[in-house]
Structure formats: C-alpha cells, structure tokens
Amino acid sequence: MEKEIIRDIKIFDTTLRDGEQSPGCSMNLREKLEMARQLERLRVDVIEAGFAIASPGDFEAVRSIAEVVKNSTVASLARTTKKDIDSAWEAVKVANHPRIHTFLATSPLHMEYKLKMSPNQVLEKTAEMVAYAKHYCDDVEFSAEDATRSEWDFLAKVVETAIENGALTVNIPDTVGYTTPDEMYQLMRYLKEHVKGIDNVALSTHNHNDLGLAVANSLAAIRGGATQVECTINGIGERAGNAALEEIVMALETRKDFLGHGTHIDTTQIYPTSKLLSRMIGVRPSPNKAIVGRNAFAHESGVHQHGVLANRSTYEIMTPESVGLPKNSMVLGKHSGRHAFVDRLKELGIVLSPEEIDEAFARFKELADKKKTVSDLDIESLVGTQRAAIEETYRLKYFAVNSGTELGATATISMECDGQVKKFAALGDGQVEAAFAAVDHLTGMHPKLEEYQIQSVTGGIDAQGEVSVRLRSGDSVVIGTGVSMDVIEASIKAYINGMNKLVYAMKTEK
C-alpha cells in the first residue's frame, strides 16, 4: 500500500556557504546573487547565504542576498561567540525571513583538541549563545558539530539545552562523513526518544560524503525523524562534498511510495540550477552523476534502447523533463521570431529581464546564422554564458591565429581596453597559448592559468565548444567562460571573461 505523502521535509541549501568553501568553487557577489535567485526559483526553504564574520566580502554577500530573496529563509552561519552572532544578525536582519545558524562541536575529539573545553563548558556555552542569538532573532538554528562522533548521551544533553534556550531547529551533522545509514537512523531515533521538547522543533541532518554515503545517511535520518535536510547543488563542498540536493529531492519524489515524504521543491528547476552553478565555478558533474550528469538519461545498450522506445519506464525511473532537462531537439532556427524564442525560454525555465531577453535574442540570431539548427542545449548554454558576463573592461574585437606542423603558432588579437582599441601579435607553442599571451600583453595582466577545460555543448560537427578557465592573480581566483563554434574563439572569450572578473574582484576588494 502506498504511504500517505507528508510534505514536511524542508530543504536547507548551503551551496553558497559550505559548497563555496570547496577549493576552486568561490563566486563573486554578482554570481552569488544570481545563484540565490535561482535557488529561490527552485523553491528551497532555507538559503544559507554565507559565513558573515569570515570577511567583509562574505558579510556583503549575505546582506545582499538577504535584501533580494523574498520567499526563502536566509541564514548566516556563526560560531558560538557574540561577535559572530552580532555579525550574522547585521547581515540577515534585512531579510523577510532571517535565521541565525550557530554551531559548537560536541565530540570528545573536537572538545579536547580544537575547543580546549570540557563537556560542562560546552553545555554552558550552548545555553549562553543560543539565548544570545534568540534575543536578536526568533528563528535560531543550533548545530552540534561532529555530532556523529559524539557520545550520544552528551549529545542529547546539548541538543536539549539548545532547545530550552530557544533553538527552533537542531542540526545533527556528520561533519566528516564518518557514519553509516543504520547508525544515522538509530541516532535520530535515540534523540527523538531522549531529548525533551524535540518534537516541537525541526530536527535537521547535514551529511558529508567522505565515504560516499551522504545521500543515504540523509534519507536514513529522514526515516529516523529528521524534518530538514542540509545539502548542496551538485553535492559540492569541502573534501568529498555534501549530500546532493538533487539526489535527495528526487529520491523522495521517486520513492514516495516507500519513504512517505516529499518537499516543496520545483523539480523542473533542478537541471537549470545545476548548469548555472557548473558555469559559475567551472566544475561540472561527472558524466554518470545521478540526476544531472550528462549520461543520467542516456541509453547506449541496444537492449536498453529497445526497452525505452517501447516504454520509457523500462529503464527510466523518472523522466528527463521532471528535472528540467531540455530535450536536445531542433525547435528554433534563423527564421524564428522573438515571440517563439521567449516561449522557448519559458519552457526551459529560464527567467530573464526584458533587457536580458533582448541581448539573448540578439546572441541567438548570431548563432542561428552560423548553425543550421539551434537546440535547447545551445540556447541554455548561450544564456548561461550571458549570465556569466560581467562589466567589460576588456572586449574582444577580432582575432587571427596561424600554426602548422613545421612552424610555431602565432595569434593576433585586437581588443578594446578601457575604451581604447589595441592590437598585438604573440607567439606560442599552440594557438591557445599564443592567443593568451597576446591578451596578457594587451591587458598588462599575467594571471596564472590553473585550469583549462573544453567540452562540446551538443553533438555534431557544428557543435558549440564551451571553454572554462580558472585564473589566479594573488589571492583572487576566478572562473572565465566562453562559448563559440570555434574553440579558439571560445578559449579567448573565456580568458577575457576571466580577466574582467579579476578586475571586478580587485575593485570590490578595495
């Protein structure tokens, strides 16, 4: 018998806080605001916008997100210190639904070696700082860091203390990805049975993926009584990452007959959100990544193809459309009008301002003149690159490259630099290296190229190439992106986009 569906699982997204702490996954303010808006379209319940005390930039990002998000709760992380909590409140107090999220470690290992505190001191600090946060904000969350390596009876005392002092959400993190699903289920049941007042607050879980069990542990926590899950888009995060939002949500959706729970997530926004994040940070999911990987709905085996053609449910437990995956089919071309283009954006779940639509349509027409057919994936890539753009200090005018087996590569680049057109030719071992050297000369910037990636947006000889580069200049690390049917042009665009982001980063740091 199918279980009654209780839509009570809150999705707490920490992509902008825990996810961004992953090496190479940092975002600038503009990107964080765009991601926050997309998370709200996804209908997450809580957006953890950052760690306000970490830096002036983090504070500004949390505050800016709190100002633009209207429906989701906006949270800032804070250690159990007055200074941290003061900063968190100053950042989120402008939100329609603000939350202070404070944490303190509870495992013997952390208490002895990191905190240098006794169990009684941890209990006292929990009571004091939860109460302090509560005088600012009714919605206070308390996390027991390294909860799964804590002594259960002591953990129960800490959780009860947090509740007694006003916490409305108590979070049980598997901070180092140590536990197993059976243990997580049993821990949740233990807390439900031994903590006074726990039925009157939200019980949360936050799982890391060091043993590849983050999603399984999250689902086990739900079975044990958790009503909130903390997770990230694409599972990004420190070390091996966090539990992946898309996997948890679709597991609840697909197996609601067994799990008996659901969420308020708009699942058709999952794939667009995943793609937006990938472009921003330059880290793409593995091809066989569940739900959002390139091969998640691909069928190569003849037996599988035959089954899918006969009935999709033979080998697909969910449809691509249910997660917002665009079908790679030709629907638009160079003769298509603006109205048809706007309708297609709506079908793909892409929300743009009128000005952004004008720019996207112009870019679409340019692409349609080069390609015989323009697919949904082409349109999505085109809009994603437009979103990744930033104030242009540098703009490509034209380029010319030359190379061969018996001669080195040369590249001539013409650019607009602060309104002045400049041109330079450079040599390199390859066309891309020569082009980047020319850009370096024209801009006077010489960032370190830490990563260079290229992939095809679609199949076929006329496919667009999508390039991302990771550039470092001092303490600033940025991701530049570029798309073109010519991979050299895409590479140059990505490099210049990265240069513009570096300039932006330098301005915002001053």
C-alpha atoms as one frame of an Amber mdcrd trajectory, in Angstrom:
protein
   0.000   0.000   0.000   1.330   3.450  -0.909   2.172   5.591   2.107   0.372
   8.861   2.747   2.594  11.685   1.490   3.542  14.184   4.170   5.239  17.170
   2.530   7.199  18.155   5.587  10.867  17.853   4.599  12.494  21.275   4.471
  15.411  21.732   2.072  18.200  23.830   3.565  20.615  24.703   0.774  24.192
  25.514   1.782  25.707  25.808  -1.697  26.633  29.441  -1.026  28.284  28.643
   2.315  29.522  25.071   2.739  29.595  24.478  -1.019  31.588  27.609  -1.738
  34.217  26.508   0.793  35.191  23.751  -1.648  38.571  24.572  -3.248  38.073
  26.351  -6.570  34.328  26.895  -6.066  34.314  30.534  -4.960  31.862  33.001
  -6.511  31.824  36.772  -6.734  28.959  38.869  -5.390  27.115  39.066  -8.696
  27.290  35.296  -9.117  26.108  34.667  -5.553  23.091  36.905  -6.100  22.235
  35.110  -9.337  22.557  31.733  -7.638  20.395  32.891  -4.714  17.659  33.993
  -7.114  17.835  30.626  -8.854  17.666  28.761  -5.538  14.524  30.710  -4.750
  13.064  29.691  -8.113  13.954  26.133  -7.137  11.858  26.815  -4.006  14.370
  25.789  -1.367  13.100  26.516   2.126  16.342  27.955   3.513  19.315  29.546
   1.756  22.457  29.591   3.882  23.968  32.651   2.268  27.401  32.518   3.875
  29.516  32.972   6.988  29.106  36.689   7.656  32.054  37.085  10.033  34.511
  35.385   7.639  35.363  38.544   5.663  33.884  41.897   4.562  33.107  40.269
   1.212  31.197  37.426   2.867  29.258  39.891   5.011  28.301  41.954   1.970
  27.234  38.832   0.072  24.993  37.610   2.919  23.453  41.057   3.349  22.861
  41.498  -0.395  21.211  38.082  -0.664  19.038  38.879   2.350  17.858  42.010
   0.547  16.853  40.312  -2.729  15.401  36.979  -1.539  11.711  37.330  -0.749
  10.296  33.872  -0.018  13.078  31.598   1.226  14.551  31.954   4.705  18.066
  33.477   4.578  20.587  32.187   7.122  24.120  33.112   8.126  26.442  30.734
   9.920  28.029  31.897  13.188  30.300  30.360  15.761  29.091  30.468  19.375
  30.624  33.877  20.055  28.872  37.220  20.466  30.983  38.802  17.734  29.993
  36.103  15.217  26.325  36.263  16.156  26.314  40.087  16.024  27.764  39.966
  12.513  25.321  37.277  11.373  22.358  39.301  12.584  23.575  42.526  10.988
  23.828  40.653   7.675  20.456  38.839   7.706  18.229  41.265   9.609  17.006
  42.870   6.357  15.621  39.525   5.138  11.900  38.808   5.110  12.690  35.563
   6.919  16.068  35.789   8.724  17.808  32.928  10.551  20.934  32.788  12.721
  22.697  29.421  12.491  25.192  28.902  15.290  27.318  25.826  15.970  29.598
  24.217  18.539  31.476  20.911  18.430  30.326  18.100  20.735  32.663  15.164
  20.021  35.378  14.266  22.578  37.994  14.724  19.830  36.902  18.254  18.950
  36.281  19.324  22.524  39.747  18.247  23.660  41.929  19.228  20.704  40.077
  22.078  18.979  37.922  23.787  21.579  40.017  23.006  24.667  36.704  22.872
  26.551  35.150  20.448  28.998  31.690  18.950  28.400  30.208  21.245  31.050
  31.751  24.273  29.361  30.222  23.198  26.041  26.801  22.932  27.679  27.192
  26.380  29.242  28.380  27.946  26.004  25.484  26.363  24.084  22.943  27.786
  26.545  24.527  31.242  26.598  25.000  31.724  22.858  21.680  30.236  21.696
  19.935  32.571  24.143  22.065  35.472  22.883  21.101  34.751  19.264  17.467
  34.397  20.298  17.339  37.977  21.582  18.030  39.081  18.012  16.054  36.568
  16.012  13.230  34.136  16.729  14.484  31.677  14.087  17.675  30.252  15.608
  19.306  27.024  14.475  21.911  25.173  16.528  24.322  22.606  15.064  26.319
  20.106  17.109  29.478  19.898  15.019  30.878  16.356  14.625  27.668  15.028
  16.165  28.070  11.516  14.761  31.351  11.005  16.644  29.883  12.390  19.864
  28.762  10.376  22.880  25.038  10.004  22.421  24.000  10.797  25.987  26.079
  14.001  25.979  24.815  14.966  22.514  21.266  14.583  23.796  22.039  16.968
  26.699  23.493  19.578  24.320  20.524  19.354  21.953  18.080  19.645  24.865
  19.993  22.659  26.183  19.773  24.365  22.780  16.029  23.750  22.642  15.499
  25.018  26.207  17.245  28.273  25.245  15.199  28.942  22.129  16.575  26.981
  19.159  13.773  26.214  16.709  15.972  23.907  14.616  18.605  21.482  15.911
  21.029  20.053  13.383  22.906  16.745  13.668  25.846  16.931  11.244  28.005
  14.076  10.063  30.778  16.643   9.702  33.486  14.293   8.459  31.344  11.777
   6.565  32.010   9.041   9.131  28.677   7.442   9.921  26.557   4.828   8.112
  22.816   4.795   7.328  21.952   2.331  10.110  23.878   4.374  12.666  22.274
   7.619  11.480  18.783   6.130  11.736  19.484   4.814  15.233  20.974   8.153
  16.361  17.913  10.059  15.195  15.605   7.611  16.956  17.699   7.923  20.131
  17.431  11.714  20.106  13.695  11.589  19.424  13.267   9.344  22.444  15.689
  11.024  24.880  15.503  14.788  24.216  12.750  16.734  25.924  10.958  19.116
  23.556  12.455  17.683  20.364   9.018  17.078  18.845   8.373  20.829  18.996
  11.359  21.841  16.821  12.753  20.949  13.422  15.290  18.106  13.527  17.899
  18.573  10.812  20.661  16.488   9.233  23.814  17.626   7.408  25.951  14.905
   5.857  29.346  14.937   4.178  30.297  12.435   1.520  33.740  11.177   2.576
  32.575   7.529   2.381  30.092   8.154  -0.427  27.151   7.804   1.986  25.919
  11.392   2.349  22.628  10.922   0.489  21.992   7.506   2.038  22.643   8.952
   5.503  20.286  11.859   4.785  17.484   9.523   3.766  18.143   7.354   6.827
  17.933  10.482   9.005  14.546  11.292   7.462  13.331   7.782   8.253  14.567
   8.340  11.807  12.598  11.571  12.221  14.540  14.404  10.568  12.351  17.108
   9.060  15.100  19.235   7.464  17.959  18.196   5.179  21.026  20.361   4.578
  22.561  19.823   1.154  24.151  21.477  -1.880  23.619  21.658  -5.623  25.732
  19.007  -7.392  26.905  17.866  -3.946  29.753  20.415  -3.869  31.541  21.111
  -0.612  34.707  20.576   1.356  36.741  17.402   0.732  34.381  14.874  -0.937
  31.455  17.278  -0.791  27.988  17.329   0.765  24.805  15.400   0.222  23.488
  16.353  -3.229  20.207  18.258  -3.169  19.061  16.840  -6.491  19.577  13.238
  -5.378  17.743  13.676  -2.060  14.810  15.513  -3.631  14.366  13.061  -6.500
  14.759  10.054  -4.193  11.909  11.433  -2.064   9.876  12.208  -5.178  10.508
   8.925  -6.979  10.200   6.655  -3.915   7.433   8.421  -2.054   5.620   5.076
  -2.031   8.293   3.823   0.386   9.682   6.937   2.065   6.332   8.671   2.558
   7.749  12.182   2.476   8.101  14.969  -0.056   9.380  18.533  -0.457   8.172
  21.811  -1.933  10.990  21.880  -4.499  10.121  22.715  -8.107  11.954  19.734
  -9.588  11.877  21.195 -13.111  14.395  23.789 -11.862  16.948  21.174 -10.756
  18.830  20.844 -14.047  18.924  24.608 -14.808  20.252  25.226 -11.278  22.922
  22.560 -11.685  24.054  24.012 -15.013  24.137  27.561 -13.655  26.373  26.503
 -10.774  28.657  24.495 -13.070  29.255  27.506 -15.293  29.904  29.794 -12.364
  32.514  27.635 -10.647  33.876  25.784 -13.691  33.309  22.386 -12.044  30.985
  20.062 -13.924  29.346  16.953 -12.502  30.757  13.577 -13.518  29.046  12.249
 -16.686  27.490   9.419 -14.658  26.404  11.694 -11.794  22.858  10.841 -10.724
  20.065  13.158 -11.900  22.187  15.899 -13.537  25.117  14.037 -15.138  25.453
  14.079 -18.921  24.697  10.335 -19.109  21.942  10.240 -16.477  19.261   9.766
 -19.147  21.439   8.388 -21.971  20.929   4.872 -23.330  23.580   3.188 -25.472
  22.890  -0.516 -24.987  20.690  -1.942 -27.735  18.578  -3.785 -25.184  18.079
  -0.581 -23.197  17.281   1.467 -26.292  14.694  -1.090 -27.423  13.059  -1.055
 -23.998  12.947   2.726 -23.772  11.459   3.038 -27.240   8.763   0.557 -26.281
   8.090   2.097 -22.867  10.339   4.700 -21.209   9.692   3.316 -17.728  11.527
   0.092 -18.614  14.848   1.834 -17.968  13.880   5.321 -16.731  12.533   5.651
 -13.192  11.971   9.385 -13.756  11.680  11.493 -16.884  14.301  13.992 -18.038
  11.566  16.621 -18.172  10.772  16.116 -14.467  14.165  17.589 -13.512  14.107
  20.287 -16.184  16.439  18.565 -18.632  15.872  20.092 -22.081  15.360  17.691
 -24.936  18.180  18.033 -27.447  15.882  18.695 -30.391  15.775  21.370 -33.061
  12.954  23.773 -32.353  14.346  27.115 -33.482  16.399  28.445 -36.380  17.440
  31.655 -38.081  13.894  32.342 -39.276  12.397  32.054 -35.795  10.989  35.197
 -34.252  11.359  36.791 -30.865   7.999  35.502 -29.629   8.949  31.876 -30.306
  12.305  32.436 -28.646  10.706  33.890 -25.494   8.221  30.995 -25.346  11.107
  28.541 -25.534  12.911  30.314 -22.677   9.781  29.894 -20.558   9.555  26.191
 -21.417  13.185  25.771 -20.357  12.502  27.512 -17.038  14.836  30.415 -17.874
  13.799  33.713 -16.279  15.289  36.886 -17.791  14.554  40.584 -17.572  13.300
  42.343 -20.747  16.776  43.794 -21.308  18.395  40.366 -20.871  15.895  38.849
 -23.316  16.856  41.460 -25.923  20.532  40.606 -25.519  19.870  36.842 -25.532
  17.744  37.082 -28.690  20.471  39.039 -30.482  23.010  36.379 -29.482  20.596
  33.659 -30.616  20.282  35.270 -34.049  24.078  35.424 -34.358  24.300  31.722
 -33.528  21.418  30.799 -35.842  23.261  32.414 -38.740  26.177  30.050 -38.105
  24.291  26.869 -37.247  21.634  25.171 -39.335  19.726  24.174 -36.206  19.765
  25.586 -32.679  18.982  23.099 -29.906  17.630  23.652 -26.417  21.096  22.931
 -25.038  22.534  25.606 -27.343  20.046  28.140 -26.002  20.743  27.151 -22.413
  24.489  27.492 -22.984  24.034  30.847 -24.704  22.020  32.246 -21.784  24.376
  30.724 -19.221  27.363  32.442 -20.818  25.434  35.726 -20.909  24.735  35.398
 -17.174  28.412  34.729 -16.539  29.328  38.037 -18.175  30.477  40.930 -16.060
  31.274  44.608 -16.576  33.648  44.555 -19.528  36.892  46.428 -19.027  38.219
  44.323 -21.912  36.304  43.289 -25.009  37.432  41.149 -27.955  37.235  42.901
 -31.321  38.783  40.253 -33.586  41.471  37.604 -33.650  43.590  35.724 -36.184
  45.697  32.629 -35.496  48.169  30.662 -37.559  50.035  27.406 -36.902  51.300
  24.276 -38.587  53.447  21.191 -38.078  56.602  22.951 -39.254  56.115  26.324
 -37.576  55.107  27.711 -34.211  51.751  29.284 -33.520  51.044  32.992 -33.800
  47.992  34.890 -32.667  46.958  38.455 -33.426  44.384  39.868 -31.025  42.517
  43.161 -31.296  40.812  44.270 -28.086  39.002  47.220 -26.633  40.778  48.071
 -23.381  39.064  50.741 -21.266  37.518  52.179 -24.423  40.770  52.191 -26.405
  41.312  49.691 -29.242  44.687  47.922 -29.136  46.253  45.134 -31.181  49.145
  42.769 -30.540  50.641  39.606 -32.056  52.269  36.913 -29.900  53.966  33.552
 -30.326  53.257  30.302 -28.503  53.638  26.543 -28.658  49.983  26.363 -29.670
  47.215  28.669 -30.856  45.603  28.972 -27.431  48.913  29.737 -25.700  49.753
  32.368 -28.313  46.313  33.966 -28.001  46.518  34.083 -24.203  49.996  35.635
 -24.417  48.627  38.380 -26.665  45.768  39.068 -24.233  48.253  39.225 -21.346
  50.296  41.849 -23.220  47.267  43.951 -24.121  45.839  43.955 -20.604  49.128
  44.151 -18.736  47.853  41.311 -16.553  49.644  37.988 -16.240  47.433  35.668
 -14.181  48.316  32.050 -13.544  46.233  29.675 -15.653  45.347  26.934 -13.152
  42.840  25.022 -15.239  41.578  24.897 -18.812  38.537  22.815 -19.809  36.673
  22.416 -23.059  33.584  20.417 -23.845  31.008  20.180 -26.589  27.620  21.673
 -25.819  25.861  19.342 -28.261  26.865  16.632 -30.682  27.604  17.062 -34.377
  30.207  18.799 -36.482  28.583  22.195 -35.879  28.542  21.832 -32.095  29.470
  24.778 -29.918  32.576  24.482 -27.795  32.229  25.597 -24.186  35.511  26.606
 -22.527  36.175  27.429 -18.887  39.439  28.665 -17.398  40.484  29.099 -13.784
  42.757  32.107 -13.304  44.666  33.185 -10.206  46.128  36.602  -9.506  47.403
  36.987  -5.962  44.623  35.864  -3.636  41.926  36.239  -6.305  40.721  33.121
  -8.120  38.080  33.417 -10.856  36.372  31.242 -13.455  36.114  32.595 -17.002
  33.733  31.051 -19.530  33.264  31.355 -23.282  31.152  29.621 -25.935  31.598
  29.548 -29.700  31.524  27.139 -32.624  35.236  27.963 -32.925  37.086  26.542
 -29.904  39.897  29.089 -30.234  37.375  31.918 -30.098  35.659  30.255 -27.137
  39.029  29.991 -25.395  39.856  33.666 -25.972  36.392  34.726 -24.780  36.787
  32.604 -21.638  40.214  34.108 -20.916  38.980  37.679 -21.397  35.906  36.940
 -19.268  38.291  35.775 -16.547  40.357  38.955 -16.912  37.219  41.074 -16.472
  36.328  39.109 -13.351  39.794  39.686 -11.932  39.376  43.436 -12.491  35.979
  43.242 -10.780  37.494  41.314  -7.862  40.236  43.928  -7.450  37.678  46.755
  -7.411  35.481  45.062  -4.816  38.445  44.277  -2.568  39.406  47.965  -2.300
